[in-house]
Amino acid sequence: MPATIMLQGAGSNVGKSVLVAGLCRHFSNAGLRVRPFKPQNMSNNAAVTLDGGEIGRAQAMQARGCRAETSVHMNPVLLKPESETGSQVIVQGKRFGSMRAREYGSHKAELLPRVLESFDIVGRDADLVIVEGAGSPAEVNLRAGDIANMGFAVAADVPVVMVGDIDRGGVIASLVGTDAVLDEADRALIKGFLINKFRGDTTLFAEGMTIIERATGWQGVGILPWFPQARFLPAEDILDIRGKSGDARDGAPVRIAVPVLRRIANFDDLDPLAGETDVDVTLVEAGDVIPADADLILLPGSKSTISDLTFLRDQGWDIDIAAHLRRGGMVMGLCGGYQMLGTRLDDPDGVEGPAGDTPGLGHLGVETVLAGDKRLTQVTAHANAFDVPVRGYEIHMGRTGGPDCDRPFLTLDGRPEGAVSADGAVIGTYLHGIFADDGFRRAFLDNLAARRGREGAFGEVDFDARVDATLDELAAHMAANLDLDAFARIAGL
């Protein structure tokens, strides 16, 4: 087996995903074959792998940090929430079933061998595997059958470095408390800890490091100052998008409003748009009104399209969308958002819940049947309205057809894809990731601004190059502030 190290958190959202990506890039820059691994992830933000499956978007970013191709084995169990109590379970890239939390717990024992199998496959092509935990091992009420944190670490005999988030406060208690509630076998695997997201003079926390070391016996491997450039990395959580787009850009030539659906999926579609200085991306929260001065309303993907359509109507956003179109605005739907814009959604087999159908918003002359196999593929298409190629990926179930499909938004493998309304104001497509294509993004935003008689500097930033540059900056930032030689020793290099 290769050298291996696992990062776990003393709480949720402590920054593990970004830290693993930075470590991947650092050790890749050192000439090692590095691979990421996350036994279990919970996210509706998924990436399509080259081997035809899906994994968490964070693991795709980490693979990029390693300069490695994505594989379903990098994230063998992916939970995609469909309701408050249940999720679709993806195992080694494919749908395993939809389960409530208690039912899923009873299946963990049979999933651990699949997780260990994937871990072995990932390790065959690596000098170093960097593993990310999920949530926190301090949730000891979930320890029985655990495959995400200490359950995996014990089963695979992987050393652990614990991460504390000082930005939240209470970091000493969270780290020392984690040590206190774990059993002896779990504690024995924790070899070190680090402090993340520190703002200000790190020397002020020197005594805090000593207190934690004495209380736990763990080695302190450093304090990592706040890394503001993390906003340029693809978002793992919708909270990350909020941080990028929270400050309205007064006077921006283009304003895009995005209703935040309850089961919003693949929301990293917004990253390239939020990174444009001449674009103001406004996230519209539940209970808020869609801004009347928006140029485009973008309906994002959804893990539960029919449920989210009901949620959209409950907020009154259907009325806002209709008023927006009457004022001459544009509306675009991606994947689930595309399905909502049609006249009807039919779920005959109860894929998303009770079987039945529901009226759509009626702004596109298309109907969708939620049936058939899920499409998971990376593609290159042609944007018909702008006469430019565009790269993206499909990750959806359902068949959509109707008269507006005779005006396809894209041409994909010689076939029409998506739909455009007769007046050109409403667009729907199943393709995700299209705004990460610089040429398409520039053409799309130029057209959107021109409809309003405006101009802007769009698509001037190479999105992929900026992500890579940010990963290198992150790796350098970590090397300057953490003892990465200690990481290497703990991993067994």
Stockholm file with secondary structure:
# STOCKHOLM 1.0

chainA/1-493         MPATIMLQGAGSNVGKSVLVAGLCRHFSNAGLRVRPFKPQNMSNNAAVTLDGGEIGRAQAMQARGCRAETSVHMNPVLLKPESETGSQVIVQGKRFGSMRAREYGSHKAELLPRVLESFDIVGRDADLVIVEGAGSPAEVNLRAGDIANMGFAVAADVPVVMVGDIDRGGVIASLVGTDAVLDEADRALIKGFLINKFRGDTTLFAEGMTIIERATGWQGVGILPWFPQARFLPAEDILDIRGKSGDARDGAPVRIAVPVLRRIANFDDLDPLAGETDVDVTLVEAGDVIPADADLILLPGSKSTISDLTFLRDQGWDIDIAAHLRRGGMVMGLCGGYQMLGTRLDDPDGVEGPAGDTPGLGHLGVETVLAGDKRLTQVTAHANAFDVPVRGYEIHMGRTGGPDCDRPFLTLDGRPEGAVSADGAVIGTYLHGIFADDGFRRAFLDNLAARRGREGAFGEVDFDARVDATLDELAAHMAANLDLDAFARIAGL
#=GR chainA/1-493 SS CCEEEEEEESSTTSSHHHHHHHHHHHHHHTTCCEEEECSEEECSCEEECTTSCEEEHHHHHHHHHHTCCCCGGGSSEEEEECSSSEEEEEETTEEEEEEEHHHHHHHHHHHHHHHHHHHHHHHTTCSEEEEECCSCTTCGGGCTTCCSSHHHHHHHTCCEEEEEEGGGSCHHHHHHHHHHHSCHHHHTTEEEEEEEEECSCGGGGHHHHHHHHHHHCCEEEEEEECCGGGGGSCCSSHHHHHHHHCSCCTTCSEEEEEECCTTEECGGGGHHHHTCTTEEEEEECTTCCCCTTCSEEEECEESSHHHHHHHHHHTTHHHHHHHHHHTTCEEEEETHHHHHHSSEEEETTCSSSSSEEEECCCSSSCEEECCSCCEEEEEEEEETTTTEEEEEEEEECCEEESGGGGSCSEEETTEEESEECTTSCEEEESCBSGGGSHHHHHHHHHHHHHHTTCCCCCSCSCHHHHHHHHHHHHHHHHHHHBCHHHHHHHHTC
#=GC SS_cons         CCEEEEEEESSTTSSHHHHHHHHHHHHHHTTCCEEEECSEEECSCEEECTTSCEEEHHHHHHHHHHTCCCCGGGSSEEEEECSSSEEEEEETTEEEEEEEHHHHHHHHHHHHHHHHHHHHHHHTTCSEEEEECCSCTTCGGGCTTCCSSHHHHHHHTCCEEEEEEGGGSCHHHHHHHHHHHSCHHHHTTEEEEEEEEECSCGGGGHHHHHHHHHHHCCEEEEEEECCGGGGGSCCSSHHHHHHHHCSCCTTCSEEEEEECCTTEECGGGGHHHHTCTTEEEEEECTTCCCCTTCSEEEECEESSHHHHHHHHHHTTHHHHHHHHHHTTCEEEEETHHHHHHSSEEEETTCSSSSSEEEECCCSSSCEEECCSCCEEEEEEEEETTTTEEEEEEEEECCEEESGGGGSCSEEETTEEESEECTTSCEEEESCBSGGGSHHHHHHHHHHHHHHTTCCCCCSCSCHHHHHHHHHHHHHHHHHHHBCHHHHHHHHTC
//
